[in-house]
């Protein structure tokens, strides 16, 4: 059974769910629209989010983006591919005893670890137990096969990954996803770090479709802004 909606008292409230009419929720819907128009000639079925460093809002952005897509009558799955510091099981009040790592190691089936959330049309795949070799597991052929299977099950798969400069995981997943979004924390993320992340993504020929600049000071005191990089040069 789906869990009860998270309230504003939750440690991890989902603003697009608890306050869908807020300016921030509207910004997430604008982000959704921009993504839909970013690759007109190529359908984006798997979108990965990462950031340069920790605590820049990538998981929050991934969650709210998944919610606004689900609210638009899309069948959406959010995958916690941060196998070092997973958070999605906390956000959606799920157990992390079983999840992606169990599937990748052949201990269970996808259908056994994907669960409904309280948001209609939105499902979640937790990370599962933290493995000793996250990069190797994500780089496996099994991970590629799992994403291929999920493409056939959902309209959109949103993948949350670790910070891109900390470990190689994000670069590995970027080669397996249709599009990459970088999350940047205004006033905190250094320009050099952003440039390095973009260069790393270009090195593996990732399709960086844009970036989200969050924590922007506006009249409302907070907000999110999206800008478009454009498709990668071939």
C-alpha positions in Angstrom: 0.0 0.0 0.0 1.2 3.5 -0.7 2.5 5.4 2.3 0.8 8.5 3.6 1.8 11.9 2.1 4.8 13.5 3.7 3.8 16.6 5.6 5.7 19.8 6.2 6.7 18.3 9.5 8.7 15.6 7.7 12.4 15.8 7.8 12.3 15.5 4.0 9.2 17.3 2.8 8.6 17.3 -1.0 7.6 20.8 -1.8 6.0 19.9 -5.2 3.8 17.5 -3.3 2.9 19.3 -0.1 2.6 22.8 -1.7 2.0 22.4 -5.5 0.9 26.0 -5.9 4.1 27.5 -4.5 6.6 29.4 -6.6 9.2 26.7 -6.1 6.8 24.0 -7.3 6.0 26.2 -10.4 9.8 26.4 -11.0 10.0 22.7 -11.0 7.2 22.5 -13.6 9.1 25.0 -15.7 12.2 22.8 -15.4 10.0 19.9 -16.6 8.9 21.8 -19.6 12.5 22.9 -20.4 13.6 19.3 -20.3 10.8 18.2 -22.5 11.9 20.7 -25.1 15.7 20.2 -24.7 15.9 17.3 -27.1 13.1 17.5 -29.6 14.5 14.9 -31.9 15.5 12.4 -29.2 13.3 11.1 -26.4 14.8 11.3 -23.0 13.7 8.2 -21.0 16.5 8.2 -18.4 17.6 11.5 -16.8 20.5 11.6 -14.3 21.1 14.3 -11.7 24.4 15.0 -10.1 26.3 17.9 -8.5 29.9 18.9 -8.0 29.9 18.3 -4.3 27.6 17.2 -1.4 24.7 19.1 0.0 24.0 21.1 -3.2 20.4 19.9 -3.5 20.6 17.2 -6.2 18.5 14.6 -4.4 15.9 17.3 -3.5 15.8 18.4 -7.1 15.5 14.8 -8.4 12.6 14.1 -6.0 10.6 17.2 -6.8 11.3 16.8 -10.6 10.0 13.2 -10.3 6.8 14.4 -8.5 6.0 17.1 -11.1 6.4 14.6 -13.9 4.1 12.2 -12.1 1.6 15.0 -11.6 1.6 15.4 -15.4 0.3 11.9 -15.8 3.6 10.3 -16.6 4.5 6.9 -15.2 7.8 7.8 -13.3 10.4 5.9 -11.4 13.1 7.5 -9.2 16.2 5.3 -8.8 18.6 5.9 -6.0 21.9 5.1 -7.6 23.9 6.9 -4.9 25.3 3.7 -3.5 27.5 5.6 -1.0 25.0 7.9 0.8 21.5 7.0 -0.3 18.6 9.1 0.7 15.5 8.2 -1.2 14.4 5.5 1.3 14.3 8.3 3.9 12.4 10.7 1.6 9.7 8.2 0.8 9.7 6.3 4.2 10.8 3.0 2.6 13.1 0.3 3.9 16.5 0.1 2.3 17.1 -3.5 3.1 16.4 -4.5 -0.5 17.0 -2.4 -3.6 19.1 -1.7 -6.6 22.2 -3.4 -5.3 20.3 -6.6 -4.6 19.1 -6.7 -8.2 22.6 -6.0 -9.6 24.1 -8.8 -7.6 21.4 -11.2 -8.7 19.8 -11.7 -5.3 16.3 -10.5 -6.3 14.1 -9.2 -9.2 13.3 -5.6 -10.1 9.6 -6.3 -9.5 10.4 -7.2 -5.9 12.2 -4.0 -4.9 10.3 -1.3 -6.8 7.5 0.1 -4.6 4.7 2.7 -5.0 4.9 6.0 -3.3 2.1 8.2 -1.9 2.3 10.2 -5.1 0.1 8.7 -7.9 2.2 7.5 -10.9 5.4 7.7 -9.0 7.5 4.6 -7.9 10.8 4.4 -6.2 13.7 2.0 -6.4 15.9 2.4 -3.2 19.6 1.8 -3.4 19.6 -1.3 -1.3 22.6 -2.2 1.0 25.7 -0.2 0.5 28.3 -2.3 -1.4 32.0 -2.3 -1.0 32.5 -1.6 -4.7 29.9 1.0 -5.9 31.7 2.1 -9.1 32.3 -1.4 -10.3 28.6 -2.4 -9.7 27.3 0.7 -11.6 29.7 0.1 -14.5 28.5 -3.5 -14.9 26.6 -4.8 -17.9 23.9 -5.7 -15.5 23.3 -2.1 -14.6 23.0 -1.3 -18.4 20.5 -4.1 -18.7 18.5 -2.9 -15.7 18.1 0.6 -17.2 17.1 -1.0 -20.4 14.4 -2.9 -18.7 13.2 0.2 -16.8 12.9 2.1 -20.0 10.3 -0.3 -21.1 8.4 -0.1 -17.8 8.2 3.7 -17.3 7.7 6.9 -19.2 10.6 8.5 -17.4 13.3 7.2 -15.1 15.1 9.7 -12.9 18.4 8.6 -11.5 20.0 10.2 -8.4 23.8 9.7 -8.3 26.7 10.8 -6.0 28.5 14.1 -6.4 30.5 14.1 -9.6 33.8 15.3 -8.2 33.9 13.0 -5.2 33.8 9.6 -7.0 33.6 8.2 -10.6 30.0 6.9 -10.1 28.3 9.9 -11.8 30.5 9.7 -14.9 29.8 6.0 -15.1 26.1 6.5 -14.9 26.2 9.4 -17.3 27.3 7.1 -20.1 24.2 4.9 -19.5 21.6 7.7 -19.2 19.9 9.7 -22.0 20.5 13.0 -20.3 22.4 14.6 -17.4 21.4 17.6 -15.3 23.9 19.4 -13.1 22.7 20.9 -9.8 24.5 24.0 -8.6 24.1 25.6 -5.2 24.2 29.4 -5.6 26.9 31.1 -3.6 28.5 27.8 -2.6 29.5 25.8 -5.7 32.8 27.1 -7.1 33.0 28.0 -10.7 36.1 25.9 -11.2 34.2 22.9 -9.8 31.4 23.4 -12.3 33.8 23.7 -15.2 35.6 20.5 -14.1 32.3 18.6 -13.8 31.3 19.7 -17.2 34.7 18.7 -18.7 34.4 15.3 -17.0 31.0 14.8 -18.5 32.2 15.9 -21.9 35.1 13.5 -21.6 32.7 10.5 -21.4 30.4 12.1 -24.1 27.6 12.5 -21.7 24.5 14.4 -22.9 24.5 17.3 -20.5 21.1 18.9 -21.2 21.3 21.7 -18.6 21.8 22.8 -15.0 19.7 23.8 -12.1 20.9 26.8 -10.0 19.2 26.6 -6.6 19.1 28.7 -3.5 18.9 31.9 -5.6 18.0 35.0 -3.7 14.8 36.5 -5.2 12.0 38.7 -3.9 10.5 35.6 -2.4 13.8 34.8 -0.7 14.2 31.5 -2.4 13.9 29.9 -5.8 15.1 27.6 -8.5 16.3 28.5 -11.9 17.0 26.4 -15.0 19.2 27.1 -17.9 19.9 25.1 -21.0 23.4 24.0 -22.1 22.3 22.4 -25.4 23.0 19.0 -26.8 26.6 17.7 -26.8 28.7 18.4 -29.8 29.4 15.2 -31.8 
